[in-house]
């Protein structure tokens, strides 16, 4: 093989690596933006100024708009990002947790965080923007099976009574969180803890 051929091949490999590295960097940057947006949404709702999200992420507003041209695009991306993180957390908690019930408790705690991230989202989802239409089905499709897996594992270990419907549990948690509002005397996380503790087997 001639030196010219070898040089051309090395250049081609370098060119192939560069786009992959660029794509990886773009994904990481997008994750930073989504994490920043989620945190701002928790604090200020989904109508928070884009400049607040940009400041938290350490970027300019133009960078936000380059990734997410509209606020609706950003809201959908944050929602999906949080759902995926929750879906992926379930199996990991089961594998690494001391018991299936402990894994269930931790996952429900993460679910409470997710519900908090949705501050202001119900009103947005009732808008006429069709981009929000698939989100509820996406949420159910991804998370109900994960919750069901955690419940089944805890039931098989004898830690909870069998037969708890995952959808019903998640809806109950969501309702307890929705009741918080701005009332400082209402601790939604504590109430959810009482609910989950009530699943423990009495046998």
HULINMO-V900531 format. One line per field, one symbol per residue. ss: DSSP state (h for helix, s for strand, l for the rest). phi: phi as a letter, one per 20 degrees, with the letter a starting at -180 (. if undefined). burial: I if it has 24 or more other ideal C-beta (glycine too) atoms within 12 Angstrom, else O. A space follows every 10 residues. Layout:
ss->???
phi->???
burial->???
//
This chain:
ss->llhhhhhhhh hhhhhhhhhh hhhhhhhhhh hhhhhhhhhh hhhhlllllh hhhhhhhlll hhhhhhhlll hhhhhhhhhh hhhhhhhhhh hhhhhhlllh hhhhhhhhhh hhhhhhhlll hhhhhllllh hhllhhhhhh hhhhhhhhhh hhhhhhllls lllllhhhhh hhhhhhhhll lllllllhhh hhhhhhhlls lll
phi->.fffffffff ffffffffff ffffffffff ffffffffff fffcnfeggg ffffffemce fffgffecgc ffgfffffgf gffffffffg fffffdffbf ffffgfffff ffgffffegn fgfffefeff fegfffffgf fedfffffff ffffffenec ffnfefffff ffffffffff ldefeddfff fffffffffg fdf
burial->OOOOOOOOOO OOOOOOOOOO OOOOOOOOOI OIIIIIIIII IIOOOIOIOI OOIIOIIOOO OOOIOOIIOO IIIIIIIIII IIIOIIIOII OOIIOOIOOI IOIIIIIIII IIIIIIIIII IOOIIOOOOO OIOOIOOOIO OIIIOIIIII IIIIIOOOII OOOIOIOOII OIIIOIIOOO OOOOOOOIOO IIOOIIOOIO OOO
//
